[in-house]
Amino acid sequence: MELYGIIGDPVEHSLSPPMHEAAYRELGLDASYVRFHVEEGDVEEAVEGAKALGVDGFNVTVPHKQAVASLPRLELDDTAEAISAVNTVDLGEMKAYNTDAAGVSRSLERHDVDVAGATAVVVGAGGAARAMAYELSRLDAEVHVANRTEEKADRLADEFDVSGHGLGALDDLVPEADLLLNATTVGMEEDRSPVDADLLHPELTVFDAVYTPLETRLLRDAEAAGADTIDGAWMLVYQGVEAFEIWTDLEAPVEDMDDALRRRLR
Ligand code: ATR
């Protein structure tokens, strides 16, 4: 049997187990996916222990993505190296990846969004924003990052050759944008939007990384403005799809993984 899992703190509410197990069921794989609660400071020992126990691979969630990226025994792929964060480890090969970036581009591709040449505005400058800014920039979008703490946006801008702003710049950026992505926690378990509804327009595609609730205030405002919307489940599904494909070399059953996830989110 193959064994996969996720390390994090907290990890109890992770939706990755049902998503991956739906894929194993659909493809008839003899595999399991479990949650491992790992505290800060125990990360290196946990990874060595998992390797010794024969665990095949694992995902990494908060707060360990940066810590895993700096473990000396893991070889990082270009994306994980650039973002300085790992969310997927293949213990057989001792290779580490960041599939959050692919989660962004595959979600956009799924919704037929042309990224090359598009003007994209990322709101936020944390982990999710880093994956978005890196990936959109790699795909030749013109990327603007706007954050409450402007210095964080500026720092991210320097790293990825994008432009950094404070939230005030949204007034000028959003009306001219093709793509608006929310990478803040605003809207999570609350009916608030990080972007003024008056700025939204029909030429815009709005992508929200928040998935609790699936229909955020931002996405409701976007729909009302006639914009296309992409909810937060997509990024979660496609980062999982990408991890599944790295581990198994099989094509992931995307719809089954998506169904399993959405059933739990509803
Ligand atoms: P993640 O790893 O999920 O991206 P994070 O690293 O904690 O989460 O980042 C959270 C992001 O949400 C940050 O950009 C944060 O802005 P600051 O850098 O100024 O803290 C943003 N954020 C959180 N609460 C916010 C709020 N009330 N208004 C605007 N931005 C907010």
Boltz pocket constraint, residues with backbone or C-beta under 6 A from the ligand:
constraints:
  - pocket:
      binder: B
      contacts: [[A, 123], [A, 124], [A, 125], [A, 126], [A, 127], [A, 128], [A, 129], [A, 147], [A, 148], [A, 149], [A, 152], [A, 183], [A, 184], [A, 185], [A, 186], [A, 194]]
      max_distance: 6.0
